[in-house]
């Protein structure tokens, strides 16, 4: 089996995650201590004790998830020669680049912390959001957003029949109702703090680009598929460009999975807390098999397939 490794984004976090593994592998907490020292914030305490609303704050969630993914990657310690490709969903793309060696761990932690701050600052709290739409075709949802007055976009193409939209509150609510009228099985707001990946995030792009300019970026040891175009970058500068674009352009996850398969992936490892991406992979195809690293059983199963 030729494996791809996938890295989750926001929404995968939960208070107490990785507690079971940390009992046997204290290196997890050590990685969190390193990240906490870099930021001056106790990320391990937030992760293990919460409260949930503090963990869910974007500027906390992003470094927590990147650190968790990197700590699990180190535990698994894969032979990269056996890996076909890496990909991450939204924030997970940064985790993929760090685990693939394109960006150093310390730089990655600082980078996603800044990314989270910029995303929070782009739209005042309560003035924008996101919603999941189930049961409509991608093109239907995209067209509804185009026809809805105001700023709202289709931003996550997660699986056939599962699209996330984001935008200003009034436009988002109108698009939700329009999706329901068009026959959506469900269209419901998500518990997030802003309209991520929508055009409203474009205001943060220039500052993210400036911050990225001070970060050393190389080529990863394993190809990394990017969210914005489901392609691999040819050079470090292209990686920077795509990371900035990802801030305000859609996550094309269904296309990313197709690209991983085209590069030879026949099985998947989810390197991060939870099993959100395993669920999406199954929605895309029942044949997709995914092993998660966030439990002892999952870690042992992944090691046995090396």
C-alpha positions in Angstrom: 0.0 0.0 0.0 1.4 3.4 -1.0 0.4 5.9 1.7 -0.7 9.5 1.7 -0.7 11.5 5.0 -3.4 14.0 5.6 -3.5 16.7 8.3 -6.7 18.2 9.8 -7.6 21.8 10.2 -9.8 23.7 12.6 -12.7 21.8 14.0 -10.5 18.7 14.8 -9.6 20.1 18.2 -11.1 19.0 21.5 -10.2 19.5 25.1 -8.2 16.6 26.4 -7.1 15.4 23.0 -3.9 13.3 22.9 -4.1 12.7 26.7 -4.2 8.9 26.3 -1.1 8.9 24.0 0.8 11.4 26.2 0.7 8.9 29.1 2.9 6.6 27.1 4.7 9.2 25.0 5.8 12.2 27.0 7.5 13.6 23.9 4.0 15.0 23.0 4.0 17.3 26.0 7.6 18.2 25.3 6.7 19.4 21.9 3.9 21.5 23.3 6.3 23.0 25.9 8.6 24.1 23.1 5.7 25.7 21.1 4.4 27.3 24.3 7.8 28.9 25.0 7.9 30.2 21.5 4.6 32.0 21.9 4.5 32.8 25.6 1.2 30.9 25.9 0.7 27.5 27.7 -0.7 25.5 24.8 -0.7 22.2 26.7 -2.8 23.6 29.5 -5.3 25.0 26.9 -5.3 21.6 25.2 -5.8 19.5 28.2 -7.9 21.7 30.4 -9.5 24.2 28.1 -12.0 25.8 28.5 -13.3 24.8 25.0 -14.0 28.4 24.0 -10.3 29.3 24.6 -9.1 26.3 22.7 -11.5 27.3 19.9 -10.0 30.8 19.6 -8.4 30.8 16.1 -5.0 32.1 17.3 -4.8 29.2 19.8 -6.4 26.5 17.7 -3.9 26.8 14.9 -0.6 26.4 16.8 -2.2 23.7 19.0 -3.2 21.6 15.9 0.1 22.1 14.2 2.0 21.1 17.3 -0.3 18.1 17.8 0.2 16.9 14.2 3.9 17.4 14.4 4.2 15.5 17.7 2.2 12.6 16.2 4.3 12.6 13.0 7.4 12.3 15.2 5.9 9.3 17.1 5.1 7.6 13.9 8.5 8.5 12.4 7.6 7.4 8.9 10.0 6.3 6.2 9.3 9.1 3.8 10.5 6.9 0.9 7.3 4.9 1.4 5.0 8.0 1.2 3.5 9.2 -2.0 2.2 12.6 -1.0 1.1 14.9 1.9 -1.9 17.2 2.1 -3.7 19.2 4.7 -7.1 20.7 5.0 -6.8 24.5 5.5 -4.6 24.9 8.6 -3.5 21.3 8.0 -1.6 22.4 4.9 0.9 24.2 7.1 1.2 21.0 9.2 2.0 19.1 6.0 4.7 21.6 5.0 6.3 21.5 8.5 6.2 17.7 8.7 7.5 17.5 5.1 10.5 19.7 6.1 9.6 22.7 4.0 9.1 25.0 7.0 10.9 24.5 10.4 8.7 23.6 13.4 9.5 26.9 15.3 8.8 29.0 12.2 5.6 27.0 11.6 4.3 27.6 15.1 4.9 31.4 14.9 3.5 31.5 11.4 0.1 29.9 12.2 -0.2 31.9 15.3 0.1 35.0 13.2 -2.2 33.6 10.6 -4.9 33.0 13.3 -4.5 36.6 14.6 -4.9 38.0 11.1 -8.0 35.9 10.4 -9.5 37.1 13.7 -8.8 40.7 12.9 -10.1 40.6 9.3 -13.7 40.6 10.3 -15.1 41.8 13.6 -16.6 39.1 15.8 -20.3 38.5 15.0 -20.1 40.1 11.5 -19.3 36.9 9.6 -19.4 33.2 9.7 -19.6 29.8 8.0 -22.3 27.2 7.3 -22.3 23.6 6.0 -24.5 22.7 3.1 -25.4 19.1 2.6 -27.1 17.5 -0.4 -26.5 20.0 -3.2 -23.9 19.8 -6.1 -20.9 22.0 -5.8 -22.0 24.1 -8.8 -25.5 24.7 -7.3 -24.0 26.1 -4.1 -21.5 28.2 -6.0 -24.3 29.7 -8.1 -26.5 30.4 -5.1 -23.6 32.3 -3.5 -23.0 34.3 -6.7 -26.7 35.2 -6.9 -27.0 36.2 -3.2 -26.6 39.9 -2.5 -23.6 40.8 -0.3 -20.4 38.9 0.3 -20.7 35.1 0.6 -18.7 32.4 -1.1 -18.5 28.6 -1.4 -15.2 28.0 0.5 -14.7 24.3 1.3 -15.5 21.7 -1.3 -15.1 18.8 1.2 -16.8 15.9 -0.5 -19.6 15.3 -3.0 -22.7 16.8 -1.5 -20.8 18.6 1.3 -19.9 22.2 0.8 -19.1 25.0 3.3 -20.0 28.6 2.6 -18.7 31.7 4.3 -19.4 35.4 4.3 -20.9 38.4 6.0 -23.7 37.5 8.4 -26.6 38.9 6.4 -25.4 37.4 3.1 -24.6 34.1 4.8 -28.1 33.8 6.3 -29.7 34.6 3.0 -27.5 32.0 1.2 -28.5 29.4 3.8 -32.2 30.0 3.2 -31.6 29.9 -0.6 -29.8 26.5 -0.3 -32.7 25.1 1.7 -35.1 26.4 -0.9 -33.0 24.7 -3.6 -33.4 21.3 -1.8 -30.4 21.1 0.5 -30.8 18.2 3.0 -29.2 20.5 5.6 -27.8 24.0 5.7 -26.7 25.0 9.1 -24.3 27.6 10.7 -20.9 26.3 12.0 -19.5 27.3 15.4 -16.5 29.2 14.1 -15.3 32.8 14.7 -15.2 34.1 11.2 -15.8 33.7 7.4 -12.5 31.8 6.7 -11.4 31.3 3.1 -13.9 33.8 1.9 -13.1 37.1 0.0 -13.5 38.9 3.3 -10.2 37.3 4.4 -8.4 39.1 1.5 -7.7 42.1 3.7 -5.3 39.9 5.8 -3.4 38.6 2.8 -0.9 41.4 2.5 0.2 41.1 6.1 0.4 37.3 5.9 2.6 37.7 2.8 4.9 40.1 4.6 5.2 37.7 7.6 5.8 34.8 5.3 8.6 36.8 3.6 10.6 36.5 6.8 10.1 32.7 7.1 12.6 30.3 5.5 10.7 28.0 3.1 12.2 25.1 1.2 11.0 22.2 -0.8 9.4 19.4 1.1 10.9 15.9 1.2 7.5 14.5 0.1 5.2 16.3 -2.4 2.5 18.5 -0.8 -0.8 19.1 -2.5 -2.1 22.6 -2.1 -5.7 23.5 -1.3 -6.1 26.3 -3.8 -5.4 24.3 -6.9 -4.8 20.7 -5.9 -1.3 20.8 -7.3 2.3 20.5 -6.1 4.5 23.6 -6.0 7.5 23.8 -8.2 9.6 26.1 -6.0 9.5 27.7 -2.5 8.2 31.0 -3.8 5.2 29.2 -5.3 4.6 27.7 -1.9 4.5 31.1 -0.3 2.1 32.4 -3.0 -0.3 29.5 -2.5 -0.3 29.9 1.3 -1.3 33.5 0.9 -4.0 32.7 -1.7 -5.3 30.0 0.6 -6.3 32.6 3.2 -9.1 33.9 1.0 -9.7 31.2 -1.6 -11.6 27.9 -1.4 -10.2 24.7 0.0 -10.7 22.2 -2.8 -10.4 19.0 -0.7 -12.2 16.7 -3.1 -9.8 17.7 -5.9 -6.9 17.3 -3.4 -7.9 13.7 -2.8 -8.1 13.0 -6.5 -4.6 14.5 -6.9 -3.3 12.3 -4.1 -4.7 9.2 -5.9 -3.1 10.4 -9.2 0.2 10.4 -7.4 -0.2 6.8 -6.4 -1.9 7.0 -3.0 -3.9 3.9 -2.1 -4.2 4.3 1.7 -4.3 7.3 4.1 -2.9 8.2 7.5 -4.6 11.0 9.4 -1.9 12.8 11.3 -3.7 14.9 13.8 -6.4 14.7 16.5 -9.8 13.1 15.7 -11.0 11.6 12.5 -12.6 14.4 10.5 -10.6 13.7 7.4 -11.2 10.0 7.6 -14.9 10.8 7.4 -14.5 13.0 4.4 -12.4 10.4 2.7 -15.2 7.9 3.1 -17.7 10.3 1.8 -15.6 10.8 -1.3 -15.2 7.0 -1.8 -16.1 4.0 0.4 -12.9 2.4 -0.9 -10.7 5.0 0.9 -9.1 3.5 3.9 -7.7 5.9 6.6 -5.8 5.1 9.8 -5.7 7.8 12.5 -2.6 8.4 14.7 -4.3 10.1 17.6 -5.0 6.9 19.7 -2.7 4.1 20.8 -4.5 1.6 18.6 -4.3 3.8 15.6 -0.6 4.6 16.1 0.2 0.9 16.4 -1.9 0.0 13.4 -0.1 2.7 11.3 3.3 1.4 12.5 2.4 -2.1 11.5 1.8 -1.0 7.9 5.3 0.7 7.5 
